């Protein structure tokens, strides 16, 4: 994709710094790479071959590729409760600096942003990360029965509404 927002006045007034925009775009692309482990991706920034993600044998291998960690450094999560399934990887130990942390949450293979869920996840993971103020990276997939979720809450589809929020 070249010049994605070139000469788009409506978008231009919302653009932040070049670095902030690139980081935001990187997070969106990474979430796409994670959610499609069976596809090989080549990502080029500024005409340089920066990243290659070969197709992965499973979700956990792809997560390790994107987070750039060894799977042995990760804690695999797989829990089923009342028709809801949560699975993913948590990087053991301190992660990147606060601005470079990789926190990804997916619902039915859709990347979402939910501050309340993120806060609950971070609170529960503090035990495994140890020291006060330390945190690491996580990629978690929540599988919810389709009737229990509404994705039409926000135009960019990264905010969802759960019909059984307490169960989640």
N, C-alpha and C positions, 0 to 999 in steps of 0.2 A: 504494500500500500504506500503510495507516494503522495505527499502533499494532501493528506486526508482532509484537513480543515483549511486548505488554501482558499483565501478570499471568501470566507464564510462569516460575514459580519455578526450574525447571531452567536456564533461560537467564539469569535474573537474577543468579545467582551468578558467571557468567562475564563479565558486562558490564564494560567498562572505562569510561574517561571518555566523555562525550558526543562530544567531538571525535574520539577514537580510533575509536569505533564508526561515526561518520559517514564518516570517511576509509576505513575498511575496507569499508563498504557502497558507497562511491563507487567504490573499486577493482573490486569485484565487478560493479557496474553498468557501469563503463567497459569491462571485459573482455567483457561481453555485447554492448555497443554495437559494439565493434571486430569481434567475430566474426560480426556480422550487418549488414554494410554496406548491404545492399539494403533495410533496414527503417528508416523514419523514427521517431525517438524524441523524446518531450518529457519532460523530467525536472523535477519541481518539488520543491523543498525548502522546508518551512515555508510552504506556500501561496504561494510566489513562483515565477514562471516563470524558472528559473535557466538551463536549457540546452535548446537545441533542436538535434537532430542530423538534418538532412534526409537522405533516402536518398542514398547516395554511388554514384558510377559504378563505383568499384572499391575494393578493400581499402585501397590506399594513401591515397586521398582520405579515407576514414573515419578512418584512423589519424591523419592530419594534423588532422582535426576534433577528435578526442578529446584529442590532445596539445597542441592549440592552437598549431600551428606551421605555417609555410609549407612546402610540399613541397620547395621549393628549398633549405631548410635541412637536408634529410634525405638520407641515403645509402640508396638502395634496395639490398636484398640479395635475390639469387635464385641459388641454387646447388643442383644436383642431384648426388647421389652414391649409387650402388649402390641405387637404388630409394627413397632418402630425399631429400626436398626441404626446403630451408629458404628462407623468403622473409620479407620484412618491411622495416621502416624503422628506421634509427638516426639520432637527431638529432645532427648535427655540432656539436661544441663543447660547452661546459659546459651542464648542464641546471639543474634546480631545486635547491633546498636538499636535503640528504639525506632529510629527512622527506617531501618533495614529489616525489621522483623518480618517474618512471613507467616501470617495468620490467614488461613483459608477455611471457609465454612461453606459447604454445599448442601443443598436440600434437593433430593431427587435429581442429582447430577447438575444442578443449577447453582452457580456461585451466588451467594447472598451476603449482604452486610446487615448484621443484626447486633447492635451494641449491647443489648441485654443478654443475648446468648454468649457473646464474646466475653462479657464480664463474668458470667457464670463459669465458662470454660477456664478463663484465667484464674479465677478463685480456686477451682478444683485442681488445677495443675500446679499451683504454688507448692504443694506438698512434694511433688516429684522434682521440681526445680531447685528446691532448697532455699538458699540465702535470700534474705529480704531484698526486694528490688530486682532480683534476677528473674528472667523469663526466657523462654525459648520459642521455638516455632511449632506450629501445628497445622495439620490438614485433616479436617474431619468431614465425613460424608454422613448425612442424616437421611435415611430413607423413610418416608412418611406415606401412608395410604393417600392416593390422589384426592379423594374427597375431603381430606383433612387440611388442605393447603389452598391458599388463594394467591396466585402470582400476579394478579392484575391490580396490585395495590399502588404501584409506582411505575411511571413510564419506562424507566431503565431496567425494570424487572429484577433488581437486586434486593428489593425489599419484599418480603412475603408475609402473609398473615396465616397463622395456624388456628384452626377451629378448636383444637384441644391444646392450647398454649401451655396449660399447667402440666400436661403429660410430657410435652417436649422438654 
